[in-house]
């Protein structure tokens, strides 16, 4: 599979950084991405800086970059935590 590996993203800033990296990996300028999404370049700049933009813009940018949103459970696995503290070897 080409592209960047799956990573966990927990903040708007992290998402913006990831979208910027994806845009650059595809050789797109901010203006080119903005045109594909139907927004201004300033909106792309705001998104890449983790500023508040609409979900419509984020989803449009993901689609324009050939990416999708995947929601996963980020809570700790209780059995895994117990195993870390299990003193029986």
SULPE-V214911 format. One record per helix or strand of 3 or more residues. SS is the DSSP state (a for helix, b for strand). FROM is the first residue (numbers start at 1). LEN is the number of residues. Records with the same first field share a line. If there is no record, write none. Layout:
SS = FROM-LEN / FROM-LEN
//
This chain:
a = 12-14 / 30-8 / 41-8 / 55-10 / 78-8
//
